Amino acid sequence: MRQLPVFALICLAGTSAAVSRAPAAEESLHAAIDRLIDAKVGPAETAPVADDAEFLRRVMLDLAGRIPTANETRRFLEGPSATKRETLIERLLGGDDYPRRMQELFHVMLMERRGEHPEWSNFLRTAFAENLPWDRLARAMLFPDAASENQRGAAYFLTARLTKEGAMAPVDVPGLTRDVGRLLAGVDFGCAQCHDHLSIDDYKQIDFQGLHMIFENMQSRGGLEYPAVTEKVLTKGKEFRSVFAPDRRTTMLRIPGDGDVPIATFAPGEEFLIAPDGKARTPGVLKFSPLQELSYRLARSDNHLFTRNIVNRLWFVMMGQGLVEPLDLFHSANPPSHPKLLAHLASEFSAHAFDIKWFLGQLARTKCYQRSSRFPGDSALPDTKTYRVANQKRLSAEQLFWSTLIATGEFDRVRQGGEMGLEQVVAEVEALGALQKQFIKIFANPPKEPEVTFTPTVKAALYLMHDQEVLKLLTPQSGNLIDRLAAQSDSRKIAEGAFLAVVSRLPTAADLAEVEPFLENKTASARTEAIGQLVWALICSTEFLVNH
């Protein structure tokens, strides 16, 4: 049986027949998922169920955005309850880490590292703390309500994309058009701006232009502490022509998954429900708002592009592989790997009022999610699209940062038994705030680049090898991991403590055979240094840097 390597950068050696069945009455979503996955797998061999340590780390990273502490790992591994996985899933979904994890996840998914804004962060955090349904969250981004203190920050989704990137650069309205299609409907019209898409028959120039005119009619509002947009009165359709044809064409508003929207016109002076107030610089409330039309026609249960896009993205978050890949290329020539499953996920998500928390909980309960990432035998791993084995997933810069604080004991050292949470610890220690920014700079992708695959870089490796603030975490300081392990005299206990803290499992016999001789027969200072090297090697390992 193959296993992930434990050590990557040190001289230590590392370790690293389902049958389709008929649906039952009132079948749960997680049971339906397994039935549909198993039906396609057929008699082929699947990976066994992940052991408790593998499952604990995976679900903690996915739903809490961090690895478990050593104490959390010990309690879970020692817990005898047959329902402890179910209990853990419910605890994580109801815990304090969940809103932070979802804020970080959706920020990266929706903004693709374009920047930060406290009002946007507040919008996401509040939305997930209150379990705001996905359709309402999407509508808030497309038709922002400046009067709502908790939702006005949603406008940052639009305004961040209307910011010039240079004194001479134009506002990238076409980029905004493309992103709305990609991120909220799973269709990338970018190559259909000037002509029908050359390789995807489903994507027409009229699709791009009919969506683009909505954002051409909009602009950012300045002079405010929060992001906001305003619209001009729209009175007619948009003329356009292909670079390959001289004839001009006209389009109305065109919503992905919904089609054309006629433009309502009014007599001069009658265009507003509430006329603009020039003195207060308050925009008027239009009787016909293109943004409002977009928000309600796109973000609704009968828009299959909208529903299938989000369940595909959430499936990717949990399973490491989308049912449609790439995630933003839904079209007839790129069918899903499991068409019935995708349709069922979208239908159930809509029926449950776009409840993201419920949906993630259902995915976490599946056999598919809880399979091991280790596949029996020595043959090549199955195609990732089969879900016969758990797919390894990239850790975000945020997940790596929080997990490093947990693993090195820096979190415990700073709070010293207090009740502070992760974010409060970072907020109170200036050096940790700077370290957080460095992790994002080093481990995140460049702006506008989706973060979907794990791609090790020389920059990241050198950072972990040489950055003084990282190496400081691996020196003994009162209460941190190195300090606690150095107080131990038993090499086996040191190894157990290091492995539980960093890779969330006990060491194997092979691990101990390498680690114990490495730690023994050393002076106290040399032993402490060796412990630091051991923990550093574990943190640099593939096992730590990947969600497996």
Secondary structure in CASP SS format (residue, H / E / C, confidence):
PFRMAT SS
TARGET T0000
AUTHOR 0000-0000-0000
METHOD secondary structure of the structure
MODEL  1
M C 1.00
R C 1.00
Q C 1.00
L C 1.00
P C 1.00
V C 1.00
F C 1.00
A C 1.00
L C 1.00
I C 1.00
C C 1.00
L C 1.00
A C 1.00
G C 1.00
T C 1.00
S C 1.00
A C 1.00
A C 1.00
V C 1.00
S C 1.00
R C 1.00
A C 1.00
P C 1.00
A C 1.00
A C 1.00
E C 1.00
E C 1.00
S C 1.00
L H 1.00
H H 1.00
A H 1.00
A H 1.00
I H 1.00
D H 1.00
R H 1.00
L H 1.00
I H 1.00
D H 1.00
A H 1.00
K H 1.00
V H 1.00
G C 1.00
P C 1.00
A C 1.00
E C 1.00
T C 1.00
A C 1.00
P C 1.00
V E 1.00
A C 1.00
D C 1.00
D H 1.00
A H 1.00
E H 1.00
F H 1.00
L H 1.00
R H 1.00
R H 1.00
V H 1.00
M H 1.00
L H 1.00
D H 1.00
L H 1.00
A H 1.00
G C 1.00
R C 1.00
I C 1.00
P C 1.00
T C 1.00
A H 1.00
N H 1.00
E H 1.00
T H 1.00
R H 1.00
R H 1.00
F H 1.00
L H 1.00
E H 1.00
G C 1.00
P C 1.00
S C 1.00
A C 1.00
T C 1.00
K H 1.00
R H 1.00
E H 1.00
T H 1.00
L H 1.00
I H 1.00
E H 1.00
R H 1.00
L H 1.00
L H 1.00
G C 1.00
G C 1.00
D C 1.00
D H 1.00
Y H 1.00
P H 1.00
R H 1.00
R H 1.00
M H 1.00
Q H 1.00
E H 1.00
L H 1.00
F H 1.00
H H 1.00
V H 1.00
M H 1.00
L H 1.00
M H 1.00
E C 1.00
R C 1.00
R C 1.00
G C 1.00
E C 1.00
H C 1.00
P H 1.00
E H 1.00
W H 1.00
S H 1.00
N H 1.00
F H 1.00
L H 1.00
R H 1.00
T H 1.00
A H 1.00
F H 1.00
A H 1.00
E C 1.00
N C 1.00
L C 1.00
P C 1.00
W H 1.00
D H 1.00
R H 1.00
L H 1.00
A H 1.00
R H 1.00
A H 1.00
M H 1.00
L H 1.00
F C 1.00
P C 1.00
D C 1.00
A C 1.00
A C 1.00
S C 1.00
E C 1.00
N C 1.00
Q C 1.00
R H 1.00
G H 1.00
A H 1.00
A H 1.00
Y H 1.00
F H 1.00
L H 1.00
T H 1.00
A H 1.00
R H 1.00
L H 1.00
T C 1.00
K C 1.00
E C 1.00
G C 1.00
A C 1.00
M C 1.00
A C 1.00
P C 1.00
V C 1.00
D C 1.00
V H 1.00
P H 1.00
G H 1.00
L H 1.00
T H 1.00
R H 1.00
D H 1.00
V H 1.00
G H 1.00
R H 1.00
L H 1.00
L H 1.00
A H 1.00
G C 1.00
V C 1.00
D C 1.00
F C 1.00
G H 1.00
C H 1.00
A H 1.00
Q C 1.00
C C 1.00
H C 1.00
D C 1.00
H C 1.00
L C 1.00
S C 1.00
I C 1.00
D C 1.00
D C 1.00
Y C 1.00
K C 1.00
Q H 1.00
I H 1.00
D H 1.00
F H 1.00
Q H 1.00
G H 1.00
L H 1.00
H H 1.00
M H 1.00
I H 1.00
F H 1.00
E H 1.00
N C 1.00
M E 1.00
Q E 1.00
S E 1.00
R C 1.00
G C 1.00
G C 1.00
L C 1.00
E C 1.00
Y C 1.00
P C 1.00
A C 1.00
V E 1.00
T E 1.00
E E 1.00
K C 1.00
V C 1.00
L C 1.00
T C 1.00
K C 1.00
G C 1.00
K E 1.00
E E 1.00
F E 1.00
R C 1.00
S C 1.00
V C 1.00
F C 1.00
A C 1.00
P C 1.00
D C 1.00
R C 1.00
R E 1.00
T E 1.00
T E 1.00
M C 1.00
L E 1.00
R E 1.00
I E 1.00
P C 1.00
G C 1.00
D C 1.00
G E 1.00
D E 1.00
V E 1.00
P C 1.00
I C 1.00
A C 1.00
T C 1.00
F C 1.00
A C 1.00
P C 1.00
G C 1.00
E C 1.00
E C 1.00
F E 1.00
L E 1.00
I E 1.00
A C 1.00
P C 1.00
D E 1.00
G C 1.00
K C 1.00
A C 1.00
R C 1.00
T E 1.00
P C 1.00
G C 1.00
V E 1.00
L E 1.00
K C 1.00
F C 1.00
S C 1.00
P H 1.00
L H 1.00
Q H 1.00
E H 1.00
L H 1.00
S H 1.00
Y H 1.00
R H 1.00
L H 1.00
A C 1.00
R C 1.00
S C 1.00
D C 1.00
N C 1.00
H H 1.00
L H 1.00
F H 1.00
T H 1.00
R H 1.00
N H 1.00
I H 1.00
V H 1.00
N H 1.00
R H 1.00
L H 1.00
W H 1.00
F H 1.00
V H 1.00
M H 1.00
M H 1.00
G C 1.00
Q C 1.00
G C 1.00
L C 1.00
V C 1.00
E C 1.00
P C 1.00
L C 1.00
D C 1.00
L C 1.00
F C 1.00
H E 1.00
S C 1.00
A C 1.00
N E 1.00
P C 1.00
P C 1.00
S C 1.00
H C 1.00
P H 1.00
K H 1.00
L H 1.00
L H 1.00
A H 1.00
H H 1.00
L H 1.00
A H 1.00
S H 1.00
E H 1.00
F H 1.00
S H 1.00
A H 1.00
H C 1.00
A C 1.00
F C 1.00
D C 1.00
I H 1.00
K H 1.00
W H 1.00
F H 1.00
L H 1.00
G H 1.00
Q H 1.00
L H 1.00
A H 1.00
R C 1.00
T C 1.00
K C 1.00
C C 1.00
Y C 1.00
Q C 1.00
R E 1.00
S C 1.00
S C 1.00
R C 1.00
F C 1.00
P C 1.00
G C 1.00
D C 1.00
S C 1.00
A C 1.00
L C 1.00
P C 1.00
D C 1.00
T H 1.00
K H 1.00
T H 1.00
Y C 1.00
R C 1.00
V C 1.00
A C 1.00
N C 1.00
Q C 1.00
K E 1.00
R E 1.00
L C 1.00
S C 1.00
A H 1.00
E H 1.00
Q H 1.00
L H 1.00
F H 1.00
W H 1.00
S H 1.00
T H 1.00
L H 1.00
I H 1.00
A H 1.00
T H 1.00
G C 1.00
E H 1.00
F H 1.00
D H 1.00
R H 1.00
V H 1.00
R H 1.00
Q C 1.00
G C 1.00
G C 1.00
E C 1.00
M C 1.00
G C 1.00
L H 1.00
E H 1.00
Q H 1.00
V H 1.00
V H 1.00
A H 1.00
E H 1.00
V C 1.00
E H 1.00
A H 1.00
L H 1.00
G H 1.00
A H 1.00
L H 1.00
Q H 1.00
K H 1.00
Q H 1.00
F H 1.00
I H 1.00
K H 1.00
I H 1.00
F H 1.00
A C 1.00
N C 1.00
P C 1.00
P C 1.00
K C 1.00
E C 1.00
P C 1.00
E C 1.00
V C 1.00
T C 1.00
F C 1.00
T C 1.00
P C 1.00
T C 1.00
V H 1.00
K H 1.00
A H 1.00
A H 1.00
L H 1.00
Y H 1.00
L H 1.00
M H 1.00
H H 1.00
D C 1.00
Q H 1.00
E H 1.00
V H 1.00
L H 1.00
K H 1.00
L C 1.00
L C 1.00
T C 1.00
P C 1.00
Q C 1.00
S C 1.00
G C 1.00
N C 1.00
L H 1.00
I H 1.00
D H 1.00
R H 1.00
L H 1.00
A H 1.00
A C 1.00
Q C 1.00
S C 1.00
D C 1.00
S H 1.00
R H 1.00
K H 1.00
I H 1.00
A H 1.00
E H 1.00
G H 1.00
A H 1.00
F H 1.00
L H 1.00
A H 1.00
V H 1.00
V C 1.00
S C 1.00
R C 1.00
L C 1.00
P C 1.00
T C 1.00
A H 1.00
A H 1.00
D H 1.00
L H 1.00
A H 1.00
E H 1.00
V H 1.00
E H 1.00
P H 1.00
F H 1.00
L H 1.00
E C 1.00
N C 1.00
K C 1.00
T C 1.00
A H 1.00
S H 1.00
A H 1.00
R H 1.00
T H 1.00
E H 1.00
A H 1.00
I H 1.00
G H 1.00
Q H 1.00
L H 1.00
V H 1.00
W H 1.00
A H 1.00
L H 1.00
I H 1.00
C C 1.00
S C 1.00
T H 1.00
E H 1.00
F H 1.00
L H 1.00
V E 1.00
N E 1.00
H C 1.00
END
